[in-house]
Amino acid sequence: MTHRNVLIAGAGIAGAGIAGAGIAGAGIAGAGIAGAGIAGPTLAYWLHRHGYLDRVSQVRMPRWPHGRVTVLGDAGYCPSPLSGMDTSLALTGAYILAGELAHHAHHAHHEQVFTRYEELLRPYAERAQDLPPGVPRVAAPRTRAGIRALHLVLRAAARPRVAEVLNRFLVPPADTFALPSYSL
């Protein structure tokens, strides 16, 4: 299983501390920032009082079932929150797994059902996991120019025609998967 991680930091609710990373994360981040020069202590204080740290992960597993257990949704094929496909994949996976379990309830072993579920869904999940080049790094720019470029793209993406063009290139299409029909 492989993970692709990006650390995201941002503004939270005042006094909320650090969500995702917990207080230990605040101490680790604060210790790293505190040694960053004159602005370090201010950043560490702000992060501790008003910020959050979280990790954006993408799960890629070589095989989903193991014995009498299989994974579903983000546990097995999390595409990344940046792809916009999390819910589509989870619901599609649940539909296929339930359909295969019901369809083969009387004449197949769970291994056959799990294998069929993976055969049907894996190509769709892998397409959704293939993020465009530079993503997720583009969503967390490190320079002023990168921040300006991100803001420009986000403002442009708010326009319906621009969003339509961007979606063709940046978002894996959810409608490229034909759901199997299960007559139960």
C-alpha positions, 0 to 999 in steps of 0.5 A, spaced: 500 500 500 502 506 498 500 513 500 501 520 497 501 525 503 501 533 503 501 537 509 495 542 509 495 548 514 490 553 514 486 558 519 481 554 524 476 557 529 479 561 534 481 557 540 480 551 536 487 549 537 490 544 531 485 539 528 487 533 525 494 533 528 492 534 535 496 537 540 502 533 539 502 536 532 502 543 534 508 542 538 512 539 532 510 544 528 511 549 533 518 547 534 520 547 527 517 554 526 520 557 532 527 556 529 525 559 522 528 566 524 524 572 527 517 570 525 518 563 527 515 564 534 509 569 531 507 563 526 508 558 532 503 562 536 498 563 531 498 556 529 497 553 536 491 558 537 488 559 531 490 554 525 490 546 523 494 541 520 492 536 516 494 531 511 491 529 504 492 522 503 491 518 497 491 510 498 493 505 493 493 498 495 495 492 490 489 488 492 483 490 496 480 483 499 484 479 504 481 473 506 474 474 509 475 482 508 475 487 503 476 494 503 471 499 500 471 507 499 477 511 502 480 505 506 482 502 499 482 507 493 482 514 496 483 518 490 484 524 494 479 530 496 482 534 491 480 530 485 472 530 487 471 523 486 471 520 494 463 520 494 462 517 487 467 512 488 465 510 495 458 509 493 459 506 486 463 501 490 458 500 495 453 499 490 457 494 486 459 490 492 452 489 495 450 487 488 455 482 487 454 479 494 446 479 493 447 476 486 452 470 488 449 469 495 447 462 494 452 459 489 459 463 490 464 463 496 466 470 498 473 470 495 469 470 488 465 475 490 470 480 492 475 478 486 469 480 481 468 487 485 475 488 484 475 487 477 469 491 476 471 497 480 479 497 480 479 500 473 474 506 475 478 507 481 485 507 478 482 513 473 480 517 479 486 516 482 490 519 477 491 526 478 493 531 473 500 533 473 502 538 479 496 536 483 496 536 490 502 541 490 498 546 486 493 546 491 498 548 496 503 553 493 509 555 496 511 562 493 507 569 492 507 567 485 504 560 486 499 563 491 497 569 486 497 563 480 492 559 484 488 565 486 487 567 479 485 560 477 480 559 482 477 566 480 477 564 473 474 557 475 468 560 478 465 562 471 461 557 469 464 556 462 471 556 464 469 551 470 466 547 464 473 547 460 477 546 466 473 540 469 474 536 462 482 536 463 482 536 471 476 532 474 476 525 472 469 524 469 464 520 474 459 518 468 465 514 465 463 508 469 457 504 467 453 501 473 452 493 472 445 492 473 443 487 478 436 483 478 435 481 484 
